[in-house]
């Protein structure tokens, strides 16, 4: 029984090492990753923020 558990454990460790250190898989394409955009770099966020500020100024006037 102990030998079976050791074999399963060794297979799990081998699988994890293989998955972490394996090179790029051939024939499998993945979509390119986009870097996250910070709010102050996002043009849509800045536009929306500008519109909100303009509305507040118009309401206060």
C-alpha positions in Angstrom: 0.0 0.0 0.0 2.8 2.3 0.8 4.5 1.6 -2.5 1.3 2.6 -4.3 1.0 5.9 -2.5 4.7 6.6 -3.2 4.1 5.8 -6.9 1.1 8.1 -7.1 3.0 10.8 -5.3 5.9 10.5 -7.6 3.6 10.7 -10.6 2.0 13.9 -9.3 5.3 15.5 -8.6 6.5 14.5 -12.1 3.4 15.9 -13.7 3.6 19.2 -11.8 7.3 19.6 -12.7 6.6 18.8 -16.4 3.8 21.3 -16.6 5.8 24.1 -15.0 9.0 23.6 -16.9 7.7 22.4 -20.2 8.3 24.5 -23.3 5.6 26.0 -25.5 3.2 23.4 -26.8 3.5 22.8 -30.5 0.3 23.3 -32.5 -1.6 24.9 -29.7 -2.3 28.6 -30.1 -3.4 30.8 -27.2 -4.7 34.4 -27.5 -2.1 37.0 -26.7 -2.3 38.4 -23.2 -3.2 42.0 -22.9 -1.5 44.0 -20.1 -4.0 45.4 -17.6 -4.7 49.0 -18.0 -4.5 51.3 -15.0 -7.4 53.6 -14.6 -5.3 56.7 -15.2 -4.1 55.2 -18.5 -7.5 54.1 -19.7 -8.9 56.6 -22.2 -12.5 55.5 -21.6 -12.2 55.9 -17.8 -10.6 59.4 -18.3 -13.4 60.5 -20.7 -16.1 59.3 -18.2 -14.3 61.0 -15.4 -14.2 64.3 -17.4 -17.9 64.0 -18.2 -18.8 63.5 -14.6 -16.7 66.5 -13.5 -18.3 68.6 -16.2 -21.8 67.6 -15.1 -21.0 68.5 -11.5 -19.8 71.9 -12.5 -22.9 72.5 -14.6 -25.1 71.5 -11.7 -23.3 73.7 -9.2 -23.5 76.7 -11.5 
